Every structure is written in C-alpha cells, then in structure tokens.
C-alpha cells in the first residue's frame, strides 16, 4: 500500500513544479523505477487516476520505465546484471559486488501545457 503514498508524493512534486514554473496542466509523467526499488508499477498505475483527481495531473498519462539492476565487482571490475538468485560475480565468482543501478525511483520527465 505504500504505492499510494508514493503516488501522492509524485503529485506533490508536480504541484510544486507547476507553481514554480507556471504550467497549468500535466499531459504526461515519466517515472524511472528500479528493478529492486520495492515499488510495484502496476499499483502506481492503479492509484494514479484516483489520487490525481483535482490536481494538475488529472487525466495525465503515467509512463513507468523500469531500470534494470546492474552490479560492479570490486575484485575484477565486471559491470552488468547478475543471474537471478546469485550473489557472486559471473566473471570471477567474487562475492565482493555492489549494486550500481536498480534502486532508483524518481520523476524523469513532465510534459506540460
């Protein structure tokens, strides 16, 4: 259910940007959502029409772009995805890996009038 709070946060950002930049309507919102962000895009899409009523974003399209997870091996420098359910570098087998993408959650773009 935290997606409802996230949707409301997105709409608060939209309203702030509208006041700051003087637009009166949002046509489209593009979000970047990391594969391991814990955010469920389908829930955002479900809550968005309800939460956006009476806001600048009412009737806007909501686009969600998924950012795939990528990792860096601290031993060999490999960068890329890991096989599911693996915590080791596919190149050298090291477990000294760091996630470099896949946790993102942000508003990438607004199309406005």
N, C-alpha and C positions, 0 to 999 in steps of 0.2 A: 504493500500500500504506500510505500514511500514515494512511488512514482507520482502520486497526486501532489505531494509537497514539492517534488522536483518540477512538475508542470507549473505549479503556482509560482515557483521561483523563476522559471523561464519567462512567464508572463510579467512578472515584476521587472525583470531586465528590459523587456520590450517596452513597458510603460515608461521606464526611466529614460530609455533611449529616445522614445517619442517626444517626451518633454524636452530633452536636451537638444534634439535635432529638428524638432518641429514637424515631424510627419504625422499624418492623421489616420493612416491605415496600413496594416501589415498584410501583404499578399502571400508571403511565404517565409517560413522559418526553417533554416537548415541547422540540424544538430550533429555534432560528432560524438559518438558513443563508443567507448572502448569495449572490446570483447569481454574484458574482465572488470568492467566498471561496476557491475552489480545492478545495472539499470536494465529494465526489460522494455525494449522499444514498443512492443505491442501494447503494453499498459499505458505508456505515454500517449500513443495514438488514440487509445480508448478514452482517456481522461481529457485530452486536449479540447475537443469540441465543447465539452461541458464547462471546463474551467475558463475557457476563453470568452464565454458569453459576456457581452457588455464591455469588452476590452478592445484595444486597438487591433488585436489579433483575431477577433471574431471572424470566422469564415476563412481564415488563412490556411494555406496548405502547410502541413508539418512533414518535413523530409528528415529522415534519420539515416545518417551514414555511419556504418559500423567501421571502427578502426581495429584491424586485426592485432592480436598480441604478437609482439616481437621481443626477442631476448638477446642479450650480449653475454658472451662467455668471457669471464675475467681472465681465463688462462690462455685461450688461443685466439680470442678476438672475433669469433664467429658472431654474426648478427643475423637473426631471422627467427622464424617460428620454431616451436618445439613440437614434437609429436604429442598428441593428447596423452594425458596421464604420465608424462615424463618430466623429470626434474633434472635432466642431465643434458649437456651439450651434445647435439647429434654429430658434431665433427670430432670431438676429442673425448667425450664421456665425462668431462668435469661437471661437478655439481656447483661450481662457483659461477652461477649465472644471475643476471639481473634483468628484470623486465624494463624495456625501454619504450614500449608503447602498448596500449591496450587497456589503460585505466582512465582514459580521457572521458570527459563529459562537459561539453561547452556549446554555446551558441556560435556557430561558424559564420552564419550569414543571415541577414534580413533583407527581404525585398519589400520595399515600401512605396507608398504614394504620398 
